[in-house]
Amino acid sequence: MARNRHRCRTTDLVDTESDVDSQFDTSYTDGSDTDLTEPEIQNHARTLPLKPVHATEKPPDDTDEDLSDIESDHDQPDGTKRLRTRVVERWQRYCLVKAAEEPAGSIWDDPEDALRNASQSIMFRFLKWTLSLTRGRKNRKLKGISTAGSFKTDWKNFRIYYQKLKGEKIDAEIARRIRIGIRKVIRDRKMNTQPRDNIPLYIEDVIPFNETIITTRKKRFHLGIQRIMLCLLLMLGLFTANRKRAMMRLQYKHILITMQRNPHGGPPVPSIDIKPEYVKQLLGTKDLNEFCFPEIIFGVSLVLSPHVFLFGLLFHANAFEPNVRSMEALRSLFISRGRQQLEVPIKREMDDYYIFCKVDTVNGKPRIFREQPMSDSSYYSAVKGISEIMGFLNCIFYHQFRYGTGEILDSTGWVSDSQRNLIMNHASTATFLEYYRPRRHANMQEAVLGLTPDETWKRALTSASRWKDWGRPRYLDDDAKALVDQDPELLDAIRHWNELEEAYERDLDPELIPALNEAQREVTNARQRARYKQKNDMRRGFSRKNAIIEINGQLSGSILPEDDISHPPLEADDVPPEMALLAEALLSVPVEWTLEGEWQRRNTASDVIVGYCDYEEGGPLRGRPKRKRSANHVDGTRNNHPGVTEPVFKASFNEEERLREQRKYKQKEEEVWTCFQCGKKYTKKSSLLRHFRPAHLNDRRCNSCNDGWEHLEQMHWQRHIDEVHHLRT
């Protein structure tokens, strides 16, 4: 049987040792018929001249980085690195403590060798020792470990540190024995073993939250753009179920603006495509999700429309390459035949600009830094303030959007488990069930009785708005302030500061100045911690305390249903015209249910946002808000004493001023600085200031003047101290 002619050729072989090619051409048939059983006769390989591979490319081997120099956690999140560094620092502190107890030359002199040779008892004692720490880096007070999860996290990071030093994992039997000890410590110290409540946030919570951001004057910003960015940031968290870092690091290059042909017919529709890049990456890079948001006309509310807010920010930044400067110009575009979309390009030079950018003051003037992202502290401060204004029990956090939207995806029939895991960047359903699925169940009765689950009741009973109360206090009352002044930690700090101050006044030792500054800082921090604790206790106890008062009032008839109000109490501050115009545009309702009317409403809202972005609000409020004085308080400009004529009042006021001037001059002649509140004497004014700030800055009543006035605001009290007693605090 004849065989068809064919040509056989081996692949080129490259000798990596000599960097030369050796080509071998095998013989091929000459066209004669050959039986299958006849062996082919190989001709001698033809030798070709050797050629170097890529002779023109000879880069030098100048790589100075060795594989051993690369840290194993170089791609870990910053938070994980901080926790692991903290364990290393605490082990070093523990070795210093043990080295001081034993003679020189012990194993504790080298922390790394000590850990390599540490027994299971030593490692367990170290973990227990970390629970007794009260001071951390730079002598800052530690919050302490009160949850089992935090304690187990320290144990996990300690194992990683041990494995890194020794090159092998901890023995399984040793690890088992230490885990037994950890469980006993958790039980003995009564640590909280339950995870944080995964309370979800739904659309019913975000709409009033954004409305409060737009309308409130109790929380102010440097520029109006900060309100707009905060609203949009919360919206995208709700619609994408992404983490806070992924949204806050969103840049112009991560979004795509297009005009899409409407598949249902009609004019083109603006669409926003978002592809967050800075997602959580564990064990390698993850594939990125892309979220498409075509504009929904006749939506729920404009405060929940990402198109109105995002287009307002883009027009304010003049971000589009074409000459598109308004929503009206954008809607006038049409799509040519033969294409589905028309891209509206963004300027290339703005690719690295952040959508949620930083706003700060430079020389007293607010500025927008688009090259820098919004800081976590700015976001947390704004959200915390709005949460307290709305009366939430706890400050909302960004992960609650993942709880709420994730629960919706899990309950929706058209979203599979695999698609939900893909959207939320989960490797398996187990992650969602363990950390994200809400553990509060509100439809058990309907399930058992065979009824249709009530989704409205379910959201009302599980969302964060369940614990919302407009009357929840934001500031300390008089009783809470009195408890702050009696805080034992604060009293100890003040006592220690006074002792150092008296020692410095007696000896004038300059070496005491750093200790004095540290003691003063500790007094300030102790007072702030006491205030925070009392405020937290007061806010958490308000629901129970107010419920008792309200129930008794309703039963007695002193509180009637007619006394209730359907909206939060109105704010006393005057709303500026710019802010009133913004609220009117975003909170407006459709006046005509037509497409042109809805377009006009949305176009107007975007134009108002563009103008409000540059509005200077004056910066965050400092201190407590203003409160009205009672009728019996005298302000020095009008006579509030009934029965006292104006001349008599002025005469008494002038006499009082004369006595104050005499006291001032007498104090100056003696060159002794006396505290007008407690009578302590100091030789320097700076010493008096160091004493006065922590001891009397919250008194509000002047013991020296003895006029019966109580300064309700700290700014009024400080003004009195400055103008009357010439002590600038």
C-alpha positions as CSV (number, residue, x, y, z in Angstrom):
1,M,0.0,0.0,0.0
2,A,1.4,3.3,-1.0
3,R,2.0,6.1,1.5
4,N,1.2,9.7,0.6
5,R,4.2,12.1,0.3
6,H,4.8,14.3,3.3
7,R,7.4,16.5,4.8
8,C,8.7,16.0,8.3
9,R,10.6,18.7,10.2
10,T,11.6,18.9,13.8
11,T,11.2,22.0,15.8
12,D,14.2,24.3,16.4
13,L,16.1,23.5,19.6
14,V,17.7,26.2,21.6
15,D,20.6,25.4,23.8
16,T,20.2,27.6,26.8
17,E,23.7,27.0,28.1
18,S,25.5,28.2,24.9
19,D,22.8,30.6,23.7
20,V,23.1,29.2,20.1
21,D,20.6,27.6,17.8
22,S,21.1,24.1,16.3
23,Q,18.8,23.4,13.4
24,F,18.3,19.9,12.2
25,D,16.3,19.1,9.0
26,T,15.2,15.6,8.7
27,S,15.1,13.9,5.3
28,Y,11.9,13.7,3.4
29,T,10.6,11.3,0.8
30,D,11.6,11.7,-2.9
31,G,8.2,10.8,-4.2
32,S,8.8,7.1,-4.6
33,D,6.2,4.7,-3.2
34,T,7.4,2.9,-0.1
35,D,5.8,0.1,1.9
36,L,4.8,0.9,5.4
37,T,7.1,-1.7,6.8
38,E,10.2,-0.4,5.1
39,P,12.3,1.7,7.4
40,E,13.1,5.2,6.2
41,I,16.7,5.8,5.4
42,Q,17.8,9.0,7.2
43,N,20.2,11.2,5.4
44,H,23.0,12.9,7.2
45,A,21.9,16.2,8.8
46,R,23.1,19.2,6.9
47,T,25.2,21.4,9.2
48,L,24.3,25.1,9.1
49,P,26.3,28.0,10.6
50,L,25.4,28.7,14.2
51,K,23.6,32.0,14.9
52,P,23.1,33.6,18.3
53,V,19.6,34.1,19.5
54,H,18.6,37.8,19.4
55,A,22.1,39.0,18.9
56,T,21.1,42.6,19.2
57,E,19.4,42.3,22.6
58,K,21.9,41.8,25.5
59,P,20.4,43.5,28.6
60,P,22.8,43.3,31.6
61,D,21.8,41.3,34.7
62,D,21.5,44.2,37.1
63,T,18.7,42.9,39.2
64,D,19.8,43.6,42.8
65,E,16.7,42.1,44.5
66,D,17.0,38.6,45.8
67,L,14.0,36.3,46.4
68,S,14.8,36.2,50.1
69,D,14.5,39.9,50.4
70,I,10.8,39.9,49.4
71,E,8.6,39.9,52.5
72,S,5.9,37.2,52.5
73,D,3.2,39.7,53.4
74,H,4.2,42.4,50.9
75,D,0.8,42.2,49.2
76,Q,-1.3,42.0,52.4
77,P,-3.6,44.8,53.5
78,D,-2.2,47.6,55.7
79,G,-4.5,46.6,58.6
80,T,-3.1,43.0,58.6
81,K,0.4,44.3,58.6
82,R,-0.3,46.5,61.5
83,L,-1.7,43.7,63.5
84,R,1.3,41.4,62.8
85,T,3.7,44.3,63.6
86,R,1.8,44.8,66.9
87,V,2.4,41.1,67.9
88,V,6.1,41.4,67.1
89,E,6.4,44.6,69.2
90,R,4.6,43.0,72.1
91,W,6.8,39.9,72.1
92,Q,9.8,42.2,72.2
93,R,8.3,44.1,75.2
94,Y,7.6,40.7,76.9
95,C,11.3,39.7,76.4
96,L,12.4,43.0,78.0
97,V,10.3,42.3,81.0
98,K,11.6,38.7,81.3
99,A,15.2,39.8,80.8
100,A,14.8,42.3,83.7
101,E,13.7,39.4,86.0
102,E,16.6,37.1,85.1
103,P,20.4,37.7,85.1
104,A,22.3,39.0,82.1
105,G,23.1,36.5,79.4
106,S,19.8,34.7,79.5
107,I,17.8,33.6,76.5
108,W,15.6,36.7,76.7
109,D,18.3,39.0,75.5
110,D,17.5,38.0,71.9
111,P,13.7,38.0,71.2
112,E,14.0,35.9,68.1
113,D,16.1,33.2,69.7
114,A,13.7,33.2,72.7
115,L,10.8,32.5,70.4
116,R,12.6,29.8,68.5
117,N,13.2,28.0,71.8
118,A,10.0,28.9,73.5
119,S,7.9,26.2,75.1
120,Q,4.1,26.0,75.0
121,S,3.9,27.4,78.5
122,I,6.0,30.4,77.6
123,M,3.8,31.1,74.5
124,F,0.6,30.8,76.5
125,R,1.9,33.1,79.3
126,F,2.8,35.6,76.7
127,L,-0.7,35.6,75.3
128,K,-2.2,36.1,78.8
129,W,0.3,38.9,79.4
130,T,-0.9,40.8,76.4
131,L,-4.3,41.0,78.0
132,S,-2.9,43.0,80.9
133,L,-1.3,45.8,78.8
134,T,-2.8,49.2,79.3
135,R,-0.3,51.3,77.3
136,G,0.9,50.9,73.7
137,R,3.1,52.8,71.3
138,K,4.0,56.3,72.4
139,N,2.5,55.6,75.8
140,R,-1.0,55.8,74.3
141,K,-3.8,54.1,76.3
142,L,-4.9,50.8,74.8
143,K,-8.5,50.0,74.3
144,G,-8.0,46.4,75.5
145,I,-9.2,43.1,74.2
146,S,-12.7,42.2,75.2
147,T,-13.8,39.9,72.4
148,A,-12.8,36.3,71.7
149,G,-12.3,37.1,68.0
150,S,-9.6,39.7,68.7
151,F,-7.8,37.4,71.1
152,K,-7.8,34.6,68.5
153,T,-6.5,37.0,65.9
154,D,-3.5,37.8,68.1
155,W,-2.9,34.0,68.4
156,K,-3.1,33.6,64.7
157,N,-0.6,36.4,64.0
158,F,1.7,35.0,66.7
159,R,1.7,31.6,65.0
160,I,2.6,33.4,61.7
161,Y,5.5,35.2,63.4
162,Y,6.7,31.9,64.9
163,Q,6.6,30.1,61.5
164,K,8.5,33.0,59.9
165,L,11.3,32.8,62.4
166,K,11.6,29.0,62.7
167,G,10.7,28.1,59.2
168,E,8.1,25.5,60.2
169,K,4.7,25.5,61.8
170,I,4.0,25.1,65.4
171,D,3.7,21.5,66.5
172,A,0.1,20.3,66.2
173,E,0.1,19.0,69.8
174,I,1.5,22.3,71.2
175,A,-1.1,24.3,69.1
176,R,-3.9,22.1,70.5
177,R,-2.8,22.6,74.1
178,I,-2.6,26.4,73.6
179,R,-6.1,26.5,72.0
180,I,-7.4,24.7,75.1
181,G,-5.8,27.4,77.3
182,I,-7.2,30.2,75.1
183,R,-10.7,28.8,75.5
184,K,-10.3,28.8,79.2
185,V,-9.1,32.4,79.3
186,I,-12.0,33.5,77.1
187,R,-14.4,31.8,79.6
188,D,-12.7,33.1,82.7
189,R,-12.5,36.7,81.5
190,K,-16.1,36.5,80.1
191,M,-15.1,37.8,76.7
192,N,-17.8,38.4,74.1
193,T,-17.9,35.4,71.9
194,Q,-20.6,36.7,69.5
195,P,-19.7,38.5,66.2
196,R,-20.7,42.0,65.5
197,D,-24.4,42.3,64.5
198,N,-24.7,42.4,60.8
199,I,-27.6,44.8,60.7
200,P,-28.4,45.6,57.0
201,L,-29.1,49.0,55.4
202,Y,-31.9,49.1,52.8
203,I,-33.2,51.8,50.4
204,E,-35.6,52.8,53.1
205,D,-32.7,53.8,55.3
206,V,-30.5,55.5,52.7
207,I,-33.2,57.9,51.3
208,P,-33.8,59.7,54.7
209,F,-30.1,59.6,55.4
210,N,-29.2,61.4,52.1
211,E,-32.1,63.8,52.7
212,T,-30.6,64.7,56.1
213,I,-27.2,65.2,54.5
214,I,-28.7,67.6,52.0
215,T,-30.8,69.6,54.5
216,T,-29.1,69.7,57.9
217,R,-27.2,72.6,59.2
218,K,-26.1,70.8,62.3
219,K,-23.3,69.3,60.3
220,R,-21.2,71.6,58.1
221,F,-18.4,71.1,55.7
222,H,-15.7,73.3,54.1
223,L,-17.3,73.1,50.6
224,G,-20.6,72.0,49.3
225,I,-19.0,69.3,47.1
226,Q,-18.4,67.3,50.3
227,R,-22.1,66.8,50.8
228,I,-22.6,65.7,47.2
229,M,-19.7,63.3,47.4
230,L,-21.0,61.8,50.6
231,C,-24.4,61.1,49.2
232,L,-23.0,59.6,46.0
233,L,-20.6,57.4,48.0
234,L,-23.5,55.9,50.0
235,M,-25.6,55.4,46.9
236,L,-22.8,53.4,45.2
237,G,-22.3,51.3,48.3
238,L,-26.0,50.4,48.2
239,F,-26.1,49.6,44.4
240,T,-22.8,47.7,44.1
241,A,-22.4,46.0,47.5
242,N,-18.7,46.9,47.3
243,R,-16.3,47.6,50.1
244,K,-15.6,51.1,51.3
245,R,-12.1,51.2,50.1
246,A,-13.0,50.1,46.5
247,M,-15.5,53.0,46.3
248,M,-13.4,55.7,47.9
249,R,-10.5,54.9,45.6
250,L,-12.7,55.2,42.5
251,Q,-11.0,57.2,39.8
252,Y,-12.2,58.8,36.5
253,K,-10.5,56.0,34.6
254,H,-12.7,53.5,36.3
255,I,-16.0,54.9,34.9
256,L,-17.4,55.0,31.4
257,I,-20.1,57.4,30.3
258,T,-22.2,56.4,27.3
259,M,-25.4,57.2,25.5
260,Q,-27.2,53.9,24.9
261,R,-29.8,53.1,22.3
262,N,-33.0,52.3,24.2
263,P,-34.0,48.7,23.4
264,H,-37.6,49.5,24.3
265,G,-37.6,52.4,21.8
266,G,-37.4,56.1,22.5
267,P,-34.6,58.6,22.9
268,P,-31.1,57.6,24.0
269,V,-30.5,56.8,27.7
270,P,-27.4,58.0,29.6
271,S,-25.6,55.1,31.2
272,I,-22.8,54.8,33.7
273,D,-20.4,51.9,33.8
274,I,-18.3,51.5,37.0
275,K,-15.4,49.1,37.3
276,P,-13.8,49.4,40.8
277,E,-10.2,48.4,40.8
278,Y,-9.1,48.6,44.4
279,V,-11.1,45.5,45.6
280,K,-9.9,43.3,48.4
281,Q,-7.2,40.9,47.0
282,L,-6.3,37.9,49.0
283,L,-4.0,35.2,47.6
284,G,-3.6,36.9,44.2
285,T,-5.4,39.3,41.9
286,K,-9.1,39.0,41.5
287,D,-11.1,39.5,38.4
288,L,-12.9,42.8,38.5
289,N,-16.6,43.3,38.3
290,E,-18.2,46.0,36.2
291,F,-21.6,47.6,37.1
292,C,-23.8,49.2,34.5
293,F,-26.4,51.8,35.5
294,P,-28.7,53.0,32.8
295,E,-30.7,56.0,33.9
296,I,-34.1,55.1,35.4
297,I,-36.7,57.7,34.7
298,F,-39.5,58.2,37.2
299,G,-37.2,56.7,39.9
300,V,-37.9,56.7,43.6
301,S,-36.2,59.9,44.5
302,L,-33.5,62.2,43.2
303,V,-31.5,61.8,46.4
304,L,-31.0,58.2,45.3
305,S,-30.2,58.9,41.6
306,P,-26.4,58.3,41.0
307,H,-26.8,59.9,37.6
308,V,-27.9,63.3,39.0
309,F,-25.0,63.4,41.5
310,L,-22.2,61.9,39.4
311,F,-23.0,64.0,36.3
312,G,-23.1,67.1,38.6
313,L,-19.6,66.2,39.8
314,L,-18.3,65.6,36.3
315,F,-19.7,68.8,35.0
316,H,-18.2,70.7,37.9
317,A,-14.8,69.2,37.2
318,N,-15.2,69.9,33.4
319,A,-14.2,66.3,32.9
320,F,-15.6,65.6,29.4
321,E,-13.3,65.8,26.4
322,P,-16.2,67.0,24.0
323,N,-17.9,70.3,24.6
324,V,-20.5,68.8,26.9
325,R,-21.2,71.1,29.9
326,S,-24.7,70.3,31.1
327,M,-27.3,67.6,31.2
328,E,-29.3,69.4,28.6
329,A,-26.4,69.2,26.1
330,L,-25.9,65.5,27.0
331,R,-29.5,64.6,26.3
332,S,-29.5,66.4,23.0
333,L,-27.0,63.8,21.6
334,F,-28.3,61.1,19.3
335,I,-26.9,57.8,18.2
336,S,-26.1,57.2,14.5
337,R,-27.5,54.1,12.8
338,G,-25.4,51.0,12.9
339,R,-24.2,51.4,16.5
340,Q,-25.6,50.7,19.9
341,Q,-23.9,53.3,22.0
342,L,-22.1,56.7,21.8
343,E,-19.3,57.1,24.2
344,V,-18.8,60.4,25.9
345,P,-15.0,60.4,26.6
346,I,-13.4,61.8,29.7
347,K,-10.2,63.7,29.5
348,R,-7.1,61.5,29.5
349,E,-5.3,63.8,31.9
350,M,-8.0,63.3,34.5
351,D,-7.7,59.5,34.5
352,D,-5.9,59.4,37.9
353,Y,-8.2,62.0,39.5
354,Y,-10.4,60.7,42.3
355,I,-14.2,61.0,42.2
356,F,-14.3,61.2,46.0
357,C,-11.4,63.5,46.4
358,K,-9.9,65.3,49.4
359,V,-11.1,68.8,50.5
360,D,-8.9,70.8,52.9
361,T,-8.1,74.3,53.8
362,V,-4.9,76.1,52.7
363,N,-4.2,79.4,54.4
364,G,-7.8,79.5,55.6
365,K,-9.2,78.9,52.1
366,P,-10.9,75.6,51.2
367,R,-9.4,73.8,48.3
368,I,-10.2,70.6,46.3
369,F,-7.4,68.1,45.8
370,R,-8.6,65.8,43.1
371,E,-5.2,64.0,43.0
372,Q,-5.8,62.7,46.5
373,P,-8.7,60.5,47.8
374,M,-11.0,61.3,50.6
375,S,-9.5,60.2,53.9
376,D,-11.2,57.6,56.1
377,S,-11.3,60.1,59.0
378,S,-13.2,62.7,57.0
379,Y,-15.7,60.0,55.9
380,Y,-16.1,58.6,59.4
381,S,-16.6,62.1,60.9
382,A,-19.3,63.0,58.5
383,V,-21.2,59.7,58.7
384,K,-21.0,59.7,62.5
385,G,-22.3,63.3,62.7
386,I,-25.3,62.5,60.4
387,S,-26.0,59.3,62.3
388,E,-26.2,61.1,65.6
389,I,-28.4,63.9,64.1
390,M,-30.8,61.2,62.8
391,G,-30.9,59.5,66.2
392,F,-29.4,56.2,65.2
393,L,-28.2,54.1,68.1
394,N,-24.9,53.2,66.4
395,C,-23.0,55.0,63.7
396,I,-23.7,53.3,60.4
397,F,-20.7,51.7,58.7
398,Y,-20.1,50.9,55.0
399,H,-20.3,47.1,55.3
400,Q,-24.0,47.4,56.2
401,F,-24.6,48.0,52.5
402,R,-23.1,44.6,51.8
403,Y,-25.3,43.0,54.4
404,G,-28.5,44.6,52.9
405,T,-27.8,44.3,49.2
406,G,-26.3,40.8,49.8
407,E,-29.5,39.7,51.6
408,I,-31.6,41.1,48.7
409,L,-29.4,39.2,46.1
410,D,-29.7,36.0,48.2
411,S,-33.5,36.3,48.4
412,T,-34.1,37.3,44.8
413,G,-35.0,34.4,42.6
414,W,-33.3,35.6,39.5
415,V,-29.8,35.8,41.1
416,S,-28.1,32.5,41.6
417,D,-25.6,31.7,44.3
418,S,-22.7,31.7,41.9
419,Q,-23.7,35.2,40.6
420,R,-24.1,36.5,44.1
421,N,-20.6,35.2,45.0
422,L,-19.2,36.8,41.9
423,I,-20.8,40.2,42.7
424,M,-19.6,40.2,46.3
425,N,-16.1,38.7,45.5
426,H,-16.7,35.6,47.6
427,A,-14.9,32.3,46.9
428,S,-17.8,30.2,48.2
429,T,-21.3,30.5,49.7
430,A,-19.9,29.6,53.1
431,T,-18.3,33.1,53.4
432,F,-21.7,34.7,52.8
433,L,-23.5,32.5,55.3
434,E,-20.9,33.0,58.0
435,Y,-20.4,36.7,57.8
436,Y,-23.0,38.4,55.7
437,R,-26.4,36.7,56.0
438,P,-28.4,38.6,58.6
439,R,-29.0,36.5,61.7
440,R,-32.3,38.2,62.6
441,H,-35.2,36.3,61.2
442,A,-38.6,38.0,61.0
443,N,-40.7,35.6,58.8
444,M,-40.8,32.4,60.9
445,Q,-44.5,32.8,61.8
446,E,-45.5,33.1,58.1
447,A,-43.3,30.1,57.2
448,V,-44.8,27.9,59.8
449,L,-48.4,29.0,59.1
450,G,-48.0,28.7,55.4
451,L,-48.5,32.4,54.7
452,T,-46.8,34.6,52.2
453,P,-43.7,36.2,53.8
454,D,-44.2,39.9,54.5
455,E,-41.1,41.6,53.0
456,T,-42.2,45.1,54.4
457,W,-42.3,43.8,58.0
458,K,-39.1,41.9,57.5
459,R,-37.2,45.1,56.5
460,A,-38.8,47.1,59.2
461,L,-37.7,44.7,61.9
462,T,-34.2,44.0,60.6
463,S,-32.9,47.3,59.3
464,A,-30.9,49.9,61.2
465,S,-33.8,52.3,61.3
466,R,-35.5,50.2,63.9
467,W,-33.4,51.8,66.6
468,K,-33.7,55.3,65.2
469,D,-35.0,58.0,67.6
470,W,-35.1,61.7,66.8
471,G,-34.9,62.6,70.5
472,R,-31.7,60.7,71.2
473,P,-29.3,63.2,72.7
474,R,-26.0,64.3,71.0
475,Y,-24.4,66.1,73.8
476,L,-23.9,65.6,77.5
477,D,-26.5,66.9,79.9
478,D,-25.7,68.4,83.3
479,D,-25.8,65.0,85.2
480,A,-23.5,63.4,82.7
481,K,-21.0,66.3,82.8
482,A,-21.0,66.0,86.6
483,L,-20.1,62.3,86.3
484,V,-17.3,63.3,83.9
485,D,-15.7,65.5,86.5
486,Q,-15.9,62.7,89.1
487,D,-14.2,60.1,86.8
488,P,-11.5,58.4,88.9
489,E,-9.1,58.2,86.0
490,L,-9.5,61.9,85.3
491,L,-9.0,62.8,89.0
492,D,-5.9,60.8,89.2
493,A,-4.5,62.5,86.1
494,I,-5.3,65.9,87.5
495,R,-3.7,65.1,90.8
496,H,-0.5,63.8,89.2
497,W,-0.4,66.9,87.0
498,N,-0.8,69.3,90.0
499,E,2.0,67.4,91.9
500,L,4.4,67.9,88.9
501,E,3.4,71.5,88.6
502,E,4.0,72.2,92.2
503,A,7.4,70.5,92.0
504,Y,8.3,72.6,89.0
505,E,7.2,75.8,90.8
506,R,9.3,74.9,93.8
507,D,12.5,73.6,92.1
508,L,12.3,75.3,88.6
509,D,13.9,72.1,87.2
510,P,13.8,72.3,83.4
511,E,13.9,68.5,83.2
512,L,10.3,68.4,84.5
513,I,8.9,70.3,81.5
514,P,8.5,67.2,79.3
515,A,6.8,65.4,82.2
516,L,4.5,68.4,82.7
517,N,3.6,68.4,79.0
518,E,2.9,64.6,79.1
519,A,0.8,65.0,82.2
520,Q,-1.2,67.8,80.6
521,R,-1.8,65.7,77.6
522,E,-2.9,62.8,79.8
523,V,-5.4,65.1,81.5
524,T,-6.9,66.1,78.2
525,N,-7.1,62.6,76.9
526,A,-8.6,61.3,80.2
527,R,-11.3,63.9,80.1
528,Q,-12.1,63.1,76.5
529,R,-12.3,59.3,77.3
530,A,-14.6,60.1,80.2
531,R,-16.8,62.3,78.0
532,Y,-17.0,59.6,75.3
533,K,-17.9,56.9,77.9
534,Q,-20.7,59.0,79.4
535,K,-22.0,60.1,76.1
536,N,-22.2,56.5,74.9
537,D,-23.9,55.3,78.1
538,M,-26.4,58.2,77.9
539,R,-27.3,57.5,74.3
540,R,-27.7,53.8,74.9
541,G,-29.7,54.3,78.0
542,F,-32.0,56.8,76.4
543,S,-34.4,54.4,74.7
544,R,-35.2,52.6,78.0
545,K,-35.4,55.8,80.1
546,N,-37.5,57.6,77.5
547,A,-39.8,54.6,77.0
548,I,-40.7,54.6,80.8
549,I,-41.4,58.3,80.8
550,E,-43.5,58.2,77.6
551,I,-45.5,55.1,78.6
552,N,-46.4,56.6,82.0
553,G,-47.3,59.9,80.3
554,Q,-49.5,58.2,77.8
555,L,-51.3,56.1,80.5
556,S,-51.8,59.2,82.6
557,G,-53.1,61.3,79.7
558,S,-50.3,63.9,79.8
559,I,-49.0,62.7,76.4
560,L,-51.6,62.6,73.6
561,P,-51.4,61.3,70.1
562,E,-52.0,64.8,68.9
563,D,-48.7,65.9,70.4
564,D,-46.7,63.6,68.1
565,I,-45.0,65.1,65.0
566,S,-44.4,63.5,61.7
567,H,-41.0,65.0,61.0
568,P,-37.9,65.8,63.0
569,P,-37.8,69.1,64.9
570,L,-37.0,72.0,62.6
571,E,-33.6,73.6,63.0
572,A,-33.3,77.1,64.3
573,D,-30.4,78.2,62.2
574,D,-31.2,80.1,59.0
575,V,-30.6,78.1,55.9
576,P,-28.5,79.9,53.3
577,P,-30.1,80.5,49.9
578,E,-27.7,78.2,48.1
579,M,-28.5,75.3,50.4
580,A,-32.2,76.0,50.2
581,L,-32.0,75.9,46.4
582,L,-30.1,72.6,46.6
583,A,-32.7,71.0,48.9
584,E,-35.6,72.3,46.7
585,A,-34.1,70.8,43.6
586,L,-33.2,67.4,45.0
587,L,-36.3,66.9,47.2
588,S,-38.8,68.1,44.5
589,V,-41.5,65.8,43.3
590,P,-42.6,65.5,39.6
591,V,-45.1,68.2,38.7
592,E,-46.0,66.5,35.4
593,W,-45.6,62.8,34.6
594,T,-44.1,63.2,31.2
595,L,-40.6,62.3,29.9
596,E,-39.8,66.0,29.2
597,G,-40.9,67.1,32.6
598,E,-38.8,64.4,34.3
599,W,-35.8,65.4,32.2
600,Q,-36.2,69.0,33.2
601,R,-36.4,68.1,36.9
602,R,-33.2,66.0,36.6
603,N,-31.4,68.6,34.5
604,T,-32.2,71.3,37.0
605,A,-30.9,69.2,39.9
606,S,-27.6,68.5,38.2
607,D,-27.2,72.2,37.4
608,V,-27.8,73.1,41.0
609,I,-25.3,70.6,42.2
610,V,-22.7,72.1,39.9
611,G,-23.2,75.5,41.4
612,Y,-23.3,74.2,45.0
613,C,-20.0,72.3,44.8
614,D,-18.0,75.6,45.2
615,Y,-20.2,77.0,48.0
616,E,-18.2,77.7,51.1
617,E,-20.1,76.5,54.2
618,G,-17.6,77.7,56.7
619,G,-16.1,74.5,57.9
620,P,-17.2,72.0,60.7
621,L,-18.9,73.4,63.7
622,R,-16.8,73.6,66.9
623,G,-18.2,72.9,70.3
624,R,-21.9,72.7,71.3
625,P,-24.6,74.5,69.3
626,K,-26.0,77.8,70.6
627,R,-28.8,77.7,73.1
628,K,-31.0,80.5,74.2
629,R,-30.4,82.2,77.5
630,S,-33.1,82.1,80.1
631,A,-34.9,85.4,81.0
632,N,-33.0,85.8,84.3
633,H,-29.6,85.8,82.6
634,V,-28.0,89.2,82.0
635,D,-25.9,89.8,78.9
636,G,-24.6,93.2,79.9
637,T,-26.3,95.1,77.1
638,R,-29.9,95.2,78.3
639,N,-31.7,95.3,81.7
640,N,-33.3,92.0,82.4
641,H,-34.0,92.8,86.1
642,P,-37.6,93.9,86.6
643,G,-38.0,96.9,88.9
644,V,-34.5,98.2,88.3
645,T,-34.2,101.4,86.3
646,E,-31.7,101.7,83.5
647,P,-29.4,104.3,85.2
648,V,-29.2,102.2,88.4
649,F,-28.4,99.1,86.3
650,K,-25.6,101.0,84.4
651,A,-24.2,102.4,87.6
652,S,-24.0,99.0,89.3
653,F,-22.4,97.6,86.1
654,N,-19.8,100.3,86.0
655,E,-19.0,99.9,89.7
656,E,-18.5,96.2,89.0
657,E,-16.2,96.9,86.2
658,R,-14.2,99.3,88.4
659,L,-13.8,96.7,91.1
660,R,-12.6,94.2,88.5
661,E,-10.0,96.7,87.2
662,Q,-8.7,97.3,90.7
663,R,-8.3,93.5,91.2
664,K,-6.5,93.3,87.9
665,Y,-4.0,96.1,88.7
666,K,-3.4,94.8,92.2
667,Q,-2.6,91.4,90.8
668,K,-0.1,92.9,88.4
669,E,1.6,94.9,91.1
670,E,2.2,91.9,93.3
671,E,3.6,89.9,90.3
672,V,1.6,86.9,91.5
673,W,-0.8,85.1,89.2
674,T,-3.8,83.9,91.3
675,C,-6.4,81.6,90.0
676,F,-9.7,83.5,90.3
677,Q,-11.6,80.2,90.6
678,C,-9.8,78.3,93.4
679,G,-7.3,80.9,94.7
680,K,-4.1,79.0,93.9
681,K,-1.1,81.3,93.3
682,Y,1.6,81.0,90.7
683,T,4.7,83.0,89.8
684,K,4.2,82.6,86.0
685,K,1.2,83.1,83.8
686,S,2.0,80.0,81.9
687,S,1.8,78.0,85.1
688,L,-1.6,79.4,85.8
689,L,-2.8,78.5,82.3
690,R,-1.5,74.9,82.7
691,H,-3.6,74.7,85.9
692,F,-6.7,76.5,84.6
693,R,-7.4,74.6,81.4
694,P,-8.0,71.1,82.7
695,A,-9.3,72.2,86.2
696,H,-11.7,75.1,85.4
697,L,-12.4,75.4,81.7
698,N,-15.7,73.5,82.1
699,D,-16.9,75.4,85.3
700,R,-19.2,77.8,83.4
701,R,-19.7,79.9,86.6
702,C,-17.2,82.6,87.8
703,N,-16.4,82.3,91.5
704,S,-14.5,85.6,91.5
705,C,-17.2,87.8,90.0
706,N,-19.9,86.1,92.1
707,D,-22.6,87.6,89.9
708,G,-24.7,84.5,89.6
709,W,-24.2,84.2,85.8
710,E,-23.9,80.8,84.3
711,H,-22.3,80.7,80.9
712,L,-24.2,78.1,79.0
713,E,-21.7,78.0,76.1
714,Q,-18.0,77.4,76.4
715,M,-17.2,80.2,74.0
716,H,-19.1,82.7,76.3
717,W,-17.2,81.4,79.3
718,Q,-13.8,81.7,77.5
719,R,-14.7,85.2,76.4
720,H,-15.5,86.2,80.0
721,I,-12.2,84.8,81.1
722,D,-10.3,86.7,78.5
723,E,-12.1,90.1,78.8
724,V,-12.6,90.2,82.5
725,H,-9.7,88.2,83.9
726,H,-7.3,88.7,81.0
727,L,-6.5,85.0,80.8
728,R,-6.5,83.8,77.2
729,T,-7.5,80.1,77.1
